[in-house]
């Protein structure tokens, strides 16, 4: 993932003290969608065991404390405690808003087949370890194979090169509970009616910038709240106002 400036334009109802929705560009939407690609172990490591709701943190701590003697000889604890996010296609170019998230492209891995590729029974097996033995003939599987990323072939004739998950020519609307949809004037007016906003003068726009701290807060809050934008950003804006005064 690459570090990118990410910002949101919040529409705040100052009377009810809540964020009605936010205007966001491609960068923020890519970040939100990429959360779904994170392994559970990455979540726990980011939020710390003490900050986890429920008992998943205890599983993480159990693995940390378990003597390597009890693990399978080919298993490294780090595989479970610090899993890499395997990216294929869309994940490339996502803003770096979460710390210590290691990623590796599927296409950058090495893949191997049995050297007896002429044998149909051997040809059906593939591995990412050249020391593995073919289940069919027991020969070493050390014949290099090139991996083809579907996204690279699909976009081969495209000049876009945007990466990420969504297109950048669109402005997106992000609701307080992180529902995402394309932005439109009609949908904005409909939402104001739905939220029963009587005094348009009580609405205020605020632009907030997101860094790693805000990314982690947003991730943590999204696991326990239906009012994510309000819970994350209103306290921050209140502190800024108090500091100015």
N, C-alpha and C positions, 0 to 999 in steps of 0.2 A: 504494500500500500504506500501511497505517496502523501507527503504532508501538503495540505491545501488549506487556504483560508476559507473557513466555513462560517456563514452568518445566516441569521433568521430575522425576518421582520414580524414581530408579534403584534397582534391586535388585542389590546387589553381593555376589558370592561372595568373601569376604576371603581364603579359602584359596588359590583359584586366581587371585586378583587380576584379575577380569573382571566386566564388567557383563552380567548374565544377560538382563535386559530392562528396559524403562522403562514407567511409566504416563504417558500423555500426554493432554492434552485437545485440543480442536479447533484451538487456535492453533498448536501445534507440528506437527500433521498437515497443516494448510493450508500452513505454511511448507515442509515436505518436498515436498508435491505440487507446489508452485509452482516448485520448482527445475527441473522438467521443462519449464517454459515459458520458461526463460532462453535467449537466443541464445548461441551459442558465443563470440561476441565479448565478451559480458558476463562469461562465465566467465573468459576470459583476463585481462580488465581487473581483475577482482576478485582473482584469485590471483597477479597480477603475472607477467610473462614469465619471471622467474627461478624462480618456483615451479611452473611448468608441467612436467608429465611429457611427454616426447616433443617434437615439433617444431612444434606449433601456435603456440607463442609466437614462433617465427621468422617465421611468416606475418604475425602481428600487427605485429611490428617492421618487416617489409618494407613494409607499407602505411604505417606511420608515416614511414618514410624515403623513400618514393617521391615524387618531385616531382609536383605536381598537373598538370604539363604532360602527363603520360602517362595521366591519367585521362579518362574520358568527360566532356564539358563539363557534363552535368547531374548529375554524381556528386560528392557531398561525402564526404571521408574519414570524417567523424564518423558517417556512416550505417553504416559497417563497424566502426569502432573503438568506437563508443559506441551500439550499437543500442538502440532503445527496446523494452520488453516490451509488446506489444500485448495488452491484456486484454479479454476478452469474457466477461461473466458471472462465473464462479467466482473469477477473480483479484482482484476487488474485495474489500477488507477483509483481505487477507493481512498478517500481522505483518511489520513492517519490520525484518528481521534481516540484510539485506545492504546495504552502503553504495553510494550513487551508482547505484542501479538505477532508471533513468527508466522510467516506465510511462505508457501512454496508452490510454484506453478506445477500443475500436473504434467505439463509438457516438458518441464525441466528434469523430470525424473528419468532414470535409465531403466529400460525394459529389455528383457531377455527371453529368448526361446531356446528350446533344445537344439543342439547343433545338428541333430538328425532331422532337419526340417522336411526332408523328403518323405518321412514316415508320417502318415496321416494321424496316427494315434498320438504321436509326440507333438505334432503341429498345433494341437488345440490348447496347449498349456503355455502360460506366460508368467513371468515373475519379475520382481524388481531387485532380485539378489542373484548375482552371477554365480554364487557358490551353491545355489539350490540344485537339487537333482530331479531329473524328469521322472514323474510318477509312472511313466510308461516303460522307459528303458533304463532308467537310473543314470544316464549320462548327465554331465553337468549342463545346466541351462545358461550358456555363456555366449549365445549368438545374439548380438545386439539388434534391437528392433526400434524403429522410429515411431514415436507416438504422434498422432495427428490430432491437434486440438480442433474440435468442430468450429469454434468461434473464429479461429484464424483462417479456416477455409471459407467460411461463410462471408467474412468481411474482407476477403482478399482483394476484391475489386472495389472496395469502398474507400473513400477518402476521409471518412469521419475520424477514425482513430480516437474516439472519445474515451473508450473503456467504460468501466462501471456497469451499472444496470439499466439506467434510464437515459432518455435523450435530453440533451442540454438546451434545446430550443424552447422548452416549456417551463412555465412557472408552476410550482405545485403548491397545493394547500395541504397543510398538516394540522389535523385536529388536536385538541388537548390530549386525547387518548391515543394519538399517533396513527389514526386513520389517514391514509394518503390518497389524494385524488388531484387531477389536473385543476388548476385555478381558473375560475371564470367569474365574471361580474354577477351573473345570475345566481350562481351558487353562493356567493358572498351575501347577497341580499336575502336569499332564502334562509341562510344561517342566522342572520340578525333577527329575522322573524321567529325562527325556531328558538333562539335564546331569549326571546321576549325582551329585546333591547328597546326601551322606550326613549331614552335620551341619547341620541347619537353624539352629543357633546361630551358624554362621559367616556367615549371611546378614545383610546390613546395608542399611537403606534410607537413601538420601540424596536430598535435594531440591536441584536445581541450577537457577539462573536463567540464562537465555540473553539475551545482548545481541548487538550487531553483531559483536564479536570472536569470540564463540562460534559465531555463524552462519557466518562466513567459515571458521573452523577446521573446522566440520562439513562444509561444502561441499567444501573441499580434501581432507579425509580420505576422504570418500565416493567420491572418484575413484580411490583407490589401496588401500583397505583393506576387509576384510570384518568388521572389528571396530571399527566407527566409534565407537560410544558409549564403549567401553573406551579407545580411543586418544585421544579428545577429552577425556573428563571425569575419568578416573582421575588423570592427571598434575595436573589442576587441583585435585582434592580433596587430593592428596598435598601440594601446595604450601600449601594452606590449613591443613592439620594442622601442618605444620612451622612456619608463621608463628605459630600459636596457642601452640605449645610454646616 
